[in-house]
Amino acid sequence: MREGRERFAWATQSQEIAGLREELAREHEKLLALQDIGAASGSILNIDELLSLVVSRITRVMECDRTTIYLLDEEGKELVARVAEGEQRHEIRLPVGLGIAGWVARTGQLVNIADVYDDARFDPAWDRRTGYRTRSMLCVPMKNRLGRPLGIIQCLNKRWGAFTIEDEAMLSALGAQAAVTIENGRFFVQTIQKNMELLETKQQLERRVRELDVLVEIAQVSAQARSLDQLLEGELQRAVHAMEAEAGSILLAENGTGDLRFRCAFGGNPQAVKRMRIPEGTGICGWVAKNRQPKMVNDVSADERHRVDVAHSVGYHPRSVLAVPLFWTEPGELGGEEREGEGALELLNKHKGSGPFTDDDVRLATLMASNISNAISLAKARERTEREERLSGIGQLLSSVLHDLKTPMAVIAGYTRELESETDPAVRAKASQTILKQVDLINAMTRETIAFARGDRSVWLRKVYLKQFFEEVMGQLQRELEPKGVDIELVLEDRGVARIDQHKIQRAVHNLARNAAEAIGPPHARRRGGKVTLKVSRLLPEDSLVIEVADDGPGIPDEIRERLFDSFITHGKEGGSGLGLAVVRKVAADHGGSVEVESVPGHTVFRLVLPQTGQSSTELERAG
């Protein structure tokens, strides 16, 4: 009897111990689940992976068949099943307030139902569609730190009976932990997304800054370049560096044929490249120029348009090519209609062939090509304007030359008539010498016209002895003015040496003297004889040569005083061309000097001031 009671007690104790051990294991399982959920929030970055782990731990701890987590959408109007355990991953959307889960989300209250088919809020449609049989349900709300609803956790079908009060407490605790984990995961994902957006924005800004830097450099080249070739070479170098290419070229279509000619090249063998031409529409660049579309080829061996013969000819074999079109409008020749110009910007071997060109490269190259096209259009318009201005200048220069030819021709005619009747060898020799000097003056005018046509406006400075030079000029003026009844006087205050272009100064003095005589008027219109005074002096301390031509005529009318030195301005002079004073101003400017005028009735003086120091280094000087 006693032994039986002892055995019974021992069995009872064993059962209790086993029960305690089982209970301890369950509690340990719950503790591990809480630890796993807490640890997952800091180690798992993907929100779906995080929810999958939370669901699996809750299912194990709650000893149920399956667990589903519903999260509220951004508007808070629907519940979305992000994880559904035990079935295929279908997205489930429930309006807040509909069904048991919707009711919990709306009210924020826990629901524990032993048989859901006895609850009117349960919708059995999902069971019928999937073949799953729902019996018991435990559903708790999830809230964030501020108490705002985040979603719900729904556990289905307790394995042994119904969910208990302890299960309610445990799922509520797990729900609170899951809410913190989900919110942390969302915050982390949002932070990563924001960082990625910031990184992308930073890269876009850096790309924009790089593009702006390139465009600013191209604009600077356009502003500083003096010729089209200099412009293209400068812009090509900047394009190659900006695109991190190994080499590049700019090709322009020739008028008439449409063939592309390598106008400039950078990298590789540029001198050999510049001698090449590509028939219209051939090659990658020909296709780009003709179709006006960019083309990116990162393996030229796979593109049949690649001109292998050109690569062989210049000894440079690219691996990748990026070509973008150039097209612009340029003025027609001699006032003709505008024409469309075209060409291509070609860039070779990104990162020296180790990397491919990208869509961003195409966009940047297209942007650069647009600016290069505009620069070409402006450069060609500038060249045309310069040609037109030069032609206009040549016309005016020829007019002035023809105007000034009257003086040497008159001198030559006068001495020629003298030679016809003169028998004294000395006089004939002197007359012949004078004629030769006038021929030299005519030749100098011719050379000046040719130099101007070529764009050369240099001053030919020589050492000139003033006494000899102005006495010769005086003799020429006397022969020209005395028949007109005008006296001329030479006042030489400076008899030294000056560095001047003697032919231009001779022209200027003749024009001033002739202008003075014409202003005095013909003898029959005067009450007394007119007088012209030629004075030569030195302005100190500036060390400038001063040449003055004064007359006692009626003075300069007010209506032309402001425009006196413009071309074709004349007043009251029979047969005047209006070019004489314009020539004088140009001669003064060529010497770096100036011309001034003072005029009152009865006295007018033109003053030519020529600096003798600090001449421009571009002047062509000759000692003589």
C-alpha positions as CSV (number, residue, x, y, z in Angstrom):
1,M,0.0,0.0,0.0
2,R,2.7,2.4,1.0
3,E,4.8,1.5,-2.0
4,G,1.8,2.1,-4.3
5,R,1.3,5.6,-2.9
6,E,5.0,6.3,-3.3
7,R,4.9,5.1,-6.9
8,F,1.8,7.3,-7.6
9,A,3.5,10.3,-6.0
10,W,6.6,9.7,-8.1
11,A,4.5,9.5,-11.3
12,T,2.6,12.6,-10.4
13,Q,5.8,14.5,-9.7
14,S,7.2,13.2,-13.0
15,Q,4.2,14.5,-14.9
16,E,4.4,17.8,-13.2
17,I,8.1,18.1,-14.0
18,A,7.4,17.2,-17.6
19,G,4.7,19.8,-17.7
20,L,6.9,22.4,-16.2
21,R,9.6,21.5,-18.7
22,E,7.2,21.8,-21.6
23,E,6.0,25.1,-20.2
24,L,9.5,26.3,-19.8
25,A,10.3,25.3,-23.4
26,R,7.3,27.2,-24.7
27,E,8.4,30.3,-22.7
28,H,11.9,29.9,-24.0
29,E,10.5,29.6,-27.5
30,K,8.6,32.9,-26.9
31,L,11.7,34.6,-25.6
32,L,13.7,33.4,-28.6
33,A,10.9,34.7,-30.9
34,L,11.0,38.1,-29.3
35,Q,14.8,38.1,-29.5
36,D,14.7,37.1,-33.2
37,I,12.2,39.8,-34.0
38,G,14.3,42.4,-32.2
39,A,17.5,41.3,-33.8
40,A,15.9,41.2,-37.3
41,S,15.0,44.9,-37.1
42,G,18.7,45.7,-37.2
43,S,20.0,43.1,-39.5
44,I,17.5,42.5,-42.3
45,L,17.2,45.4,-44.7
46,N,14.4,44.0,-47.0
47,I,11.0,44.8,-45.6
48,D,9.4,41.6,-47.1
49,E,12.2,39.4,-45.7
50,L,11.7,41.1,-42.3
51,L,8.0,40.4,-42.3
52,S,8.5,36.8,-43.4
53,L,10.7,36.2,-40.3
54,V,8.3,37.9,-38.0
55,V,5.4,35.8,-39.3
56,S,7.3,32.5,-39.0
57,R,8.3,33.3,-35.4
58,I,4.7,34.3,-34.4
59,T,3.2,31.2,-36.0
60,R,5.7,29.0,-34.0
61,V,5.1,30.8,-30.7
62,M,1.3,31.0,-31.1
63,E,1.1,27.3,-32.1
64,C,-1.3,28.2,-34.9
65,D,-1.7,27.1,-38.5
66,R,-0.8,30.3,-40.2
67,T,-0.3,34.0,-39.6
68,T,-1.0,37.0,-41.8
69,I,0.2,40.6,-41.4
70,Y,-1.9,43.3,-42.9
71,L,-0.5,46.8,-43.2
72,L,-2.4,50.0,-43.8
73,D,-1.8,51.7,-47.2
74,E,-0.5,55.3,-47.4
75,E,-4.1,56.7,-47.4
76,G,-5.2,54.5,-44.5
77,K,-8.2,53.2,-46.3
78,E,-7.2,49.7,-47.1
79,L,-5.4,46.8,-45.4
80,V,-2.8,45.1,-47.6
81,A,-1.5,41.6,-46.9
82,R,2.2,41.8,-47.3
83,V,2.9,38.3,-46.1
84,A,0.5,35.3,-46.2
85,E,2.0,32.1,-44.7
86,G,1.0,28.6,-45.8
87,E,-0.4,29.6,-49.2
88,Q,0.7,31.3,-52.5
89,R,1.7,34.9,-52.2
90,H,-1.4,36.6,-53.4
91,E,-1.9,40.3,-52.6
92,I,-5.0,40.7,-50.4
93,R,-6.7,44.0,-50.0
94,L,-9.4,44.7,-47.5
95,P,-11.3,47.9,-46.9
96,V,-10.9,49.2,-43.4
97,G,-14.0,48.2,-41.5
98,L,-14.8,45.2,-43.7
99,G,-14.5,41.7,-42.2
100,I,-12.9,40.8,-38.8
101,A,-9.5,42.2,-39.8
102,G,-11.0,45.4,-41.1
103,W,-13.1,45.8,-37.9
104,V,-9.9,45.4,-35.7
105,A,-8.1,48.0,-37.9
106,R,-10.9,50.5,-37.5
107,T,-11.6,50.0,-33.8
108,G,-8.1,49.2,-32.6
109,Q,-9.6,46.4,-30.4
110,L,-8.3,42.8,-30.1
111,V,-10.6,40.0,-31.3
112,N,-10.4,36.3,-30.1
113,I,-13.0,34.0,-31.8
114,A,-13.2,30.2,-31.2
115,D,-15.4,29.6,-34.3
116,V,-15.4,32.3,-36.9
117,Y,-18.5,30.9,-38.7
118,D,-20.5,31.9,-35.7
119,D,-19.4,35.6,-36.1
120,A,-21.3,37.7,-38.6
121,R,-18.3,39.8,-39.4
122,F,-16.5,36.8,-41.0
123,D,-16.5,36.5,-44.8
124,P,-16.1,32.8,-45.8
125,A,-15.5,33.7,-49.5
126,W,-11.8,33.3,-49.2
127,D,-12.2,29.8,-47.6
128,R,-14.5,28.8,-50.5
129,R,-12.0,30.1,-53.1
130,T,-8.9,28.5,-51.6
131,G,-10.4,25.4,-50.0
132,Y,-8.9,26.4,-46.6
133,R,-11.1,25.9,-43.5
134,T,-10.8,28.7,-40.9
135,R,-11.9,27.7,-37.4
136,S,-10.4,29.9,-34.7
137,M,-8.9,33.4,-35.1
138,L,-6.9,35.8,-32.9
139,C,-6.4,39.3,-34.4
140,V,-4.6,42.2,-32.7
141,P,-3.9,45.7,-33.9
142,M,-0.4,47.1,-34.4
143,K,0.4,50.7,-33.5
144,N,3.5,52.8,-33.9
145,R,5.2,54.8,-31.1
146,L,2.7,57.6,-31.4
147,G,-0.3,55.3,-31.1
148,R,-1.3,55.6,-34.7
149,P,-2.6,52.4,-36.4
150,L,0.0,50.6,-38.5
151,G,-1.9,47.4,-39.4
152,I,-3.0,44.1,-37.8
153,I,-1.7,40.6,-37.1
154,Q,-4.0,37.7,-37.7
155,C,-3.4,34.2,-36.4
156,L,-5.7,31.3,-37.7
157,N,-6.5,27.9,-36.2
158,K,-4.9,27.2,-32.9
159,R,-3.6,23.7,-33.1
160,W,-5.1,22.5,-29.7
161,G,-8.4,24.1,-29.1
162,A,-9.0,27.9,-29.0
163,F,-6.7,30.8,-28.4
164,T,-6.4,31.6,-24.7
165,I,-6.0,34.8,-22.7
166,E,-2.3,34.1,-22.5
167,D,-2.2,33.9,-26.3
168,E,-3.9,37.3,-26.4
169,A,-1.2,38.8,-24.2
170,M,1.6,37.1,-26.1
171,L,0.3,38.2,-29.5
172,S,-0.2,41.7,-28.3
173,A,3.4,41.8,-27.1
174,L,4.6,40.3,-30.3
175,G,2.5,42.8,-32.2
176,A,4.0,45.7,-30.4
177,Q,7.5,44.4,-31.1
178,A,6.6,43.7,-34.7
179,A,5.2,47.3,-35.0
180,V,8.5,48.7,-33.8
181,T,10.4,46.4,-36.2
182,I,8.2,47.2,-39.2
183,E,8.4,51.0,-38.5
184,N,12.2,50.8,-38.1
185,G,12.4,48.8,-41.3
186,R,10.3,51.3,-43.1
187,F,12.4,54.2,-41.8
188,F,15.6,52.4,-42.9
189,V,14.2,51.8,-46.3
190,Q,13.0,55.4,-46.6
191,T,16.4,56.5,-45.5
192,I,18.1,54.3,-48.1
193,Q,15.8,55.6,-50.7
194,K,16.4,59.2,-49.7
195,N,20.1,58.6,-49.8
196,M,19.9,57.1,-53.2
197,E,17.8,60.0,-54.4
198,L,20.3,62.4,-52.9
199,L,23.2,60.5,-54.5
200,E,21.4,60.6,-57.9
201,T,20.6,64.3,-57.5
202,K,24.3,64.9,-56.6
203,Q,25.4,63.0,-59.7
204,Q,22.9,64.9,-61.8
205,L,24.2,68.2,-60.4
206,E,27.8,67.2,-61.0
207,R,26.9,66.2,-64.6
208,R,25.1,69.6,-65.0
209,V,28.1,71.5,-63.6
210,R,30.4,69.5,-65.9
211,E,28.2,70.3,-68.9
212,L,28.1,74.0,-68.0
213,D,31.8,74.1,-67.5
214,V,32.3,72.6,-71.0
215,L,29.8,75.1,-72.5
216,V,31.5,78.0,-70.8
217,E,34.8,76.8,-72.2
218,I,33.3,76.5,-75.7
219,A,31.9,80.0,-75.4
220,Q,35.3,81.4,-74.4
221,V,36.9,79.7,-77.3
222,S,34.3,81.1,-79.7
223,A,34.8,84.6,-78.3
224,Q,38.7,84.5,-78.5
225,A,39.2,82.6,-81.8
226,R,40.3,84.8,-84.7
227,S,39.6,82.2,-87.4
228,L,37.3,79.3,-88.0
229,D,40.1,76.8,-87.9
230,Q,41.3,78.2,-84.5
231,L,37.8,78.0,-83.2
232,L,37.2,74.4,-84.3
233,E,40.6,73.2,-82.9
234,G,39.9,74.8,-79.5
235,E,36.4,73.5,-79.2
236,L,37.4,70.0,-80.4
237,Q,40.1,69.8,-77.7
238,R,37.6,70.7,-75.0
239,A,35.1,68.2,-76.3
240,V,37.7,65.3,-76.3
241,H,38.7,66.1,-72.7
242,A,35.2,66.5,-71.5
243,M,34.1,63.2,-73.0
244,E,37.3,61.5,-71.7
245,A,37.9,60.3,-75.2
246,E,41.3,59.3,-76.7
247,A,40.9,61.2,-80.0
248,G,38.4,63.2,-82.0
249,S,37.8,65.2,-85.2
250,I,35.4,67.7,-86.7
251,L,34.3,67.1,-90.3
252,L,32.6,69.7,-92.5
253,A,30.8,69.1,-95.7
254,E,32.2,70.8,-98.8
255,N,30.0,73.1,-100.9
256,G,28.9,71.5,-104.1
257,T,30.0,67.9,-103.5
258,G,28.7,67.3,-100.0
259,D,31.9,65.3,-99.2
260,L,33.1,65.5,-95.6
261,R,36.5,66.9,-95.0
262,F,38.4,66.5,-91.8
263,R,38.7,70.2,-90.9
264,C,40.6,69.5,-87.6
265,A,41.7,66.5,-85.6
266,F,43.0,65.8,-82.1
267,G,44.9,62.8,-80.9
268,G,46.0,59.8,-83.0
269,N,47.6,61.1,-86.2
270,P,46.0,64.5,-86.8
271,Q,48.1,65.6,-89.8
272,A,47.3,62.4,-91.7
273,V,43.6,62.7,-90.8
274,K,43.4,66.3,-92.1
275,R,44.3,65.1,-95.6
276,M,41.3,62.7,-95.8
277,R,37.9,63.2,-97.3
278,I,34.8,61.0,-96.9
279,P,32.3,60.8,-99.8
280,E,28.8,62.1,-98.9
281,G,26.7,59.6,-96.8
282,T,29.5,57.0,-96.3
283,G,31.1,56.0,-93.0
284,I,29.6,56.5,-89.6
285,C,30.2,60.3,-89.7
286,G,28.7,60.5,-93.2
287,W,25.6,58.7,-92.1
288,V,25.3,61.0,-89.0
289,A,25.8,64.2,-91.1
290,K,23.3,63.1,-93.7
291,N,20.6,61.8,-91.3
292,R,21.3,64.4,-88.6
293,Q,21.1,61.8,-85.9
294,P,23.7,60.9,-83.3
295,K,25.3,57.4,-83.5
296,M,27.0,55.5,-80.7
297,V,29.1,52.5,-81.7
298,N,31.0,50.7,-78.9
299,D,32.3,48.0,-81.3
300,V,33.2,49.4,-84.7
301,S,34.1,45.9,-86.0
302,A,30.4,45.1,-85.8
303,D,29.2,48.1,-87.7
304,E,29.4,47.8,-91.5
305,R,29.5,51.6,-91.9
306,H,32.9,51.8,-90.3
307,R,35.5,52.9,-92.8
308,V,38.4,50.4,-92.2
309,D,40.3,51.9,-95.2
310,V,40.4,55.3,-93.5
311,A,41.7,53.7,-90.3
312,H,44.4,51.9,-92.3
313,S,45.3,55.1,-94.2
314,V,45.9,57.2,-91.1
315,G,47.3,54.3,-89.0
316,Y,44.8,54.7,-86.2
317,H,42.2,52.0,-85.4
318,P,39.4,53.1,-83.0
319,R,37.4,50.6,-81.0
320,S,34.5,52.8,-80.1
321,V,33.0,55.8,-81.9
322,L,30.5,58.5,-80.8
323,A,29.4,60.8,-83.6
324,V,26.9,63.6,-83.4
325,P,25.7,65.9,-86.3
326,L,26.6,69.5,-86.8
327,F,24.3,71.7,-88.8
328,W,23.9,75.4,-89.2
329,T,22.7,78.2,-91.4
330,E,25.4,80.4,-93.1
331,P,25.0,83.4,-95.4
332,G,25.3,83.0,-99.1
333,E,28.1,84.4,-101.2
334,L,27.8,87.9,-102.6
335,G,24.4,88.5,-101.1
336,G,23.0,85.2,-102.3
337,E,20.5,83.0,-100.4
338,E,21.4,81.4,-97.1
339,R,22.5,77.8,-97.3
340,E,22.5,74.9,-94.8
341,G,25.9,73.7,-93.6
342,E,26.4,70.3,-92.1
343,G,29.1,68.1,-90.6
344,A,29.9,65.9,-87.7
345,L,31.7,65.8,-84.3
346,E,33.5,62.5,-83.9
347,L,34.9,61.2,-80.6
348,L,36.9,58.0,-80.4
349,N,37.8,55.5,-77.7
350,K,36.1,56.3,-74.4
351,H,38.6,55.9,-71.6
352,K,41.2,55.0,-74.3
353,G,39.0,52.2,-75.5
354,S,38.6,50.5,-72.1
355,G,35.1,51.7,-71.5
356,P,31.9,52.2,-73.6
357,F,30.2,55.4,-74.5
358,T,26.9,55.9,-72.7
359,D,23.5,57.6,-73.3
360,D,24.7,60.4,-71.0
361,D,27.7,60.8,-73.3
362,V,25.4,61.1,-76.3
363,R,23.3,63.8,-74.6
364,L,26.4,65.8,-73.6
365,A,28.0,65.4,-77.1
366,T,24.8,66.6,-78.7
367,L,24.7,69.6,-76.5
368,M,28.3,70.4,-77.3
369,A,27.6,69.9,-81.0
370,S,24.7,72.4,-80.9
371,N,27.0,75.0,-79.4
372,I,29.7,74.3,-81.9
373,S,27.2,74.6,-84.7
374,N,26.1,78.0,-83.4
375,A,29.8,79.0,-83.2
376,I,30.4,77.9,-86.8
377,S,27.4,79.9,-88.0
378,L,28.6,83.0,-86.2
379,A,32.2,82.6,-87.4
380,K,31.1,82.2,-91.0
381,A,28.8,85.3,-90.7
382,R,31.8,87.2,-89.1
383,E,34.0,86.1,-92.0
384,R,31.5,87.3,-94.5
385,T,31.1,90.6,-92.7
386,E,34.9,91.1,-92.7
387,R,35.0,90.3,-96.4
388,E,32.3,92.8,-97.2
389,E,34.0,95.4,-95.0
390,R,37.3,94.7,-96.7
391,L,35.7,95.1,-100.1
392,S,34.0,98.3,-99.0
393,G,37.3,99.5,-97.6
394,I,39.1,98.6,-100.9
395,G,36.5,100.6,-102.7
396,Q,37.0,103.6,-100.5
397,L,40.8,103.2,-100.7
398,L,40.7,103.1,-104.4
399,S,38.6,106.2,-104.4
400,S,41.1,107.9,-102.2
401,V,44.0,106.7,-104.3
402,L,42.3,108.0,-107.5
403,H,41.7,111.2,-105.6
404,D,45.3,111.6,-104.6
405,L,46.7,110.6,-108.0
406,K,45.7,114.0,-109.2
407,T,48.7,115.6,-107.4
408,P,51.5,113.4,-108.8
409,M,49.9,113.3,-112.2
410,A,49.7,117.1,-112.2
411,V,53.4,117.3,-111.2
412,I,54.4,114.7,-113.8
413,A,52.4,116.6,-116.5
414,G,54.0,119.9,-115.5
415,Y,57.6,118.7,-115.6
416,T,57.0,116.7,-118.8
417,R,55.9,119.9,-120.5
418,E,59.0,121.6,-119.1
419,L,61.2,118.9,-120.5
420,E,59.9,119.5,-123.9
421,S,61.3,123.0,-124.1
422,E,64.2,122.8,-121.6
423,T,67.7,122.3,-123.0
424,D,69.8,122.8,-119.8
425,P,70.9,119.3,-118.8
426,A,70.9,120.2,-115.1
427,V,67.3,121.4,-115.2
428,R,66.2,118.4,-117.2
429,A,67.9,116.1,-114.7
430,K,66.2,117.8,-111.8
431,A,62.8,117.6,-113.6
432,S,63.4,113.9,-114.4
433,Q,64.3,113.2,-110.7
434,T,61.0,114.9,-109.6
435,I,59.0,112.8,-112.1
436,L,60.6,109.6,-110.8
437,K,59.7,110.5,-107.2
438,Q,56.1,111.1,-108.3
439,V,56.2,107.7,-110.0
440,D,57.5,106.2,-106.7
441,L,54.5,107.9,-104.9
442,I,52.1,106.3,-107.3
443,N,53.8,102.9,-106.8
444,A,53.5,103.4,-103.0
445,M,49.7,104.0,-103.4
446,T,49.4,100.9,-105.5
447,R,51.3,98.8,-102.9
448,E,49.1,100.2,-100.1
449,T,46.0,99.2,-102.0
450,I,47.2,95.6,-102.5
451,A,48.3,95.3,-98.9
452,F,44.9,96.5,-97.7
453,A,43.2,93.9,-100.0
454,R,45.3,91.2,-98.3
455,G,44.4,92.5,-94.8
456,D,47.8,94.1,-94.1
457,R,47.6,97.6,-92.7
458,S,51.1,98.0,-91.4
459,V,52.9,101.3,-91.4
460,W,56.2,101.5,-93.2
461,L,58.3,103.7,-90.9
462,R,61.5,105.2,-92.1
463,K,64.0,107.7,-90.8
464,V,63.1,110.9,-92.8
465,Y,65.2,114.2,-92.8
466,L,62.5,116.8,-92.3
467,K,64.1,119.7,-94.1
468,Q,64.8,117.8,-97.3
469,F,61.4,116.1,-97.2
470,F,59.2,119.1,-96.6
471,E,61.2,121.3,-99.1
472,E,60.4,118.7,-101.8
473,V,56.8,118.7,-100.7
474,M,56.8,122.5,-100.8
475,G,58.1,122.5,-104.3
476,Q,55.3,120.2,-105.4
477,L,52.6,122.2,-103.7
478,Q,53.9,125.5,-105.2
479,R,53.6,124.1,-108.7
480,E,50.0,122.9,-107.9
481,L,48.7,126.0,-106.0
482,E,50.4,129.0,-107.6
483,P,48.4,128.6,-110.8
484,K,45.3,128.9,-108.6
485,G,46.5,132.2,-107.2
486,V,47.2,130.8,-103.8
487,D,50.5,131.6,-102.0
488,I,52.1,128.9,-99.9
489,E,54.7,129.4,-97.1
490,L,56.8,126.8,-95.4
491,V,57.8,127.3,-91.7
492,L,60.3,124.7,-90.5
493,E,60.7,125.0,-86.8
494,D,62.0,121.4,-86.6
495,R,64.7,120.6,-89.2
496,G,65.7,117.3,-87.6
497,V,64.8,113.6,-88.2
498,A,61.5,111.8,-87.7
499,R,60.3,108.3,-88.2
500,I,57.3,108.4,-90.5
501,D,55.8,106.7,-93.5
502,Q,56.9,109.4,-96.0
503,H,54.5,108.4,-98.8
504,K,51.5,108.5,-96.5
505,I,52.5,111.8,-94.9
506,Q,53.1,113.3,-98.3
507,R,49.6,112.3,-99.3
508,A,48.1,113.7,-96.1
509,V,49.9,117.1,-96.5
510,H,48.9,117.3,-100.2
511,N,45.3,116.7,-99.2
512,L,45.3,119.3,-96.4
513,A,46.9,121.9,-98.7
514,R,44.6,121.1,-101.6
515,N,41.6,121.3,-99.1
516,A,42.8,124.7,-97.9
517,A,43.2,126.0,-101.5
518,E,39.7,124.8,-102.4
519,A,38.3,126.3,-99.2
520,I,39.8,129.7,-100.1
521,G,38.0,129.5,-103.4
522,P,39.0,130.5,-107.0
523,P,40.7,133.8,-107.7
524,H,37.7,135.5,-109.3
525,A,35.6,134.8,-106.2
526,R,38.2,136.4,-103.8
527,R,38.7,140.0,-102.8
528,R,42.3,139.3,-102.1
529,G,44.9,136.5,-102.7
530,G,44.7,133.5,-100.4
531,K,47.5,132.1,-98.4
532,V,48.3,128.6,-97.1
533,T,51.0,128.1,-94.4
534,L,52.7,124.7,-93.9
535,K,54.4,124.6,-90.4
536,V,56.5,121.7,-89.0
537,S,57.4,121.7,-85.3
538,R,58.1,119.4,-82.4
539,L,55.8,118.9,-79.3
540,L,57.7,118.5,-76.1
541,P,58.0,116.6,-73.8
542,E,55.9,114.0,-75.7
543,D,58.3,114.1,-78.6
544,S,55.6,114.2,-81.2
545,L,56.0,115.6,-84.7
546,V,53.4,118.3,-85.4
547,I,52.4,119.3,-89.0
548,E,50.0,122.2,-89.4
549,V,48.3,123.4,-92.5
550,A,46.6,126.8,-92.1
551,D,44.6,129.0,-94.5
552,D,42.9,132.4,-94.4
553,G,39.7,131.2,-96.0
554,P,36.1,131.7,-94.8
555,G,36.2,128.9,-92.2
556,I,34.4,125.6,-91.8
557,P,30.5,125.8,-91.8
558,D,28.9,124.5,-88.6
559,E,26.7,122.0,-90.5
560,I,29.6,119.9,-91.5
561,R,32.0,120.5,-88.6
562,E,31.0,117.3,-86.7
563,R,31.3,115.1,-89.8
564,L,34.3,116.8,-91.3
565,F,36.5,113.7,-91.4
566,D,33.9,111.3,-92.7
567,S,34.2,110.0,-96.2
568,F,32.4,111.8,-99.0
569,I,31.7,114.9,-96.9
570,T,32.2,118.1,-98.9
571,H,30.8,121.6,-98.9
572,G,30.9,124.4,-101.5
573,K,33.9,122.9,-103.4
574,E,33.5,122.5,-107.1
575,G,34.6,119.0,-108.1
576,G,35.4,118.0,-104.5
577,S,35.1,114.2,-103.7
578,G,34.9,114.5,-99.9
579,L,37.8,112.0,-99.4
580,G,40.7,114.2,-98.6
581,L,40.2,114.7,-94.9
582,A,39.1,111.0,-94.5
583,V,42.5,110.0,-95.9
584,V,44.3,112.4,-93.5
585,R,42.5,110.9,-90.5
586,K,43.4,107.4,-91.6
587,V,47.1,108.4,-92.1
588,A,47.1,109.9,-88.6
589,A,45.5,106.7,-87.1
590,D,48.0,104.5,-88.9
591,H,50.8,106.4,-87.2
592,G,49.1,106.1,-83.8
593,G,48.5,109.9,-83.9
594,S,45.6,112.3,-84.3
595,V,44.3,115.1,-86.4
596,E,42.7,118.3,-84.9
597,V,41.0,121.3,-86.5
598,E,40.5,124.9,-85.3
599,S,38.4,127.2,-87.4
600,V,37.0,130.7,-87.3
601,P,36.2,133.0,-90.2
602,G,39.4,134.1,-91.8
603,H,41.6,131.4,-90.1
604,T,41.5,127.6,-90.2
605,V,44.3,125.3,-89.1
606,F,44.5,121.5,-89.3
607,R,47.0,120.0,-86.9
608,L,48.5,116.5,-87.5
609,V,50.2,115.1,-84.3
610,L,52.4,112.0,-84.9
611,P,54.0,110.3,-81.8
612,Q,57.7,109.5,-82.3
613,T,58.0,107.0,-79.4
614,G,56.0,103.8,-78.4
615,Q,55.0,102.7,-81.9
616,S,53.2,99.4,-82.0
617,S,55.3,96.3,-82.3
618,T,53.2,95.3,-85.2
619,E,54.5,98.1,-87.3
620,L,57.0,97.2,-90.0
621,E,60.0,99.5,-89.6
622,R,62.7,100.1,-92.0
623,A,65.8,102.1,-91.5
624,G,66.6,104.4,-94.3
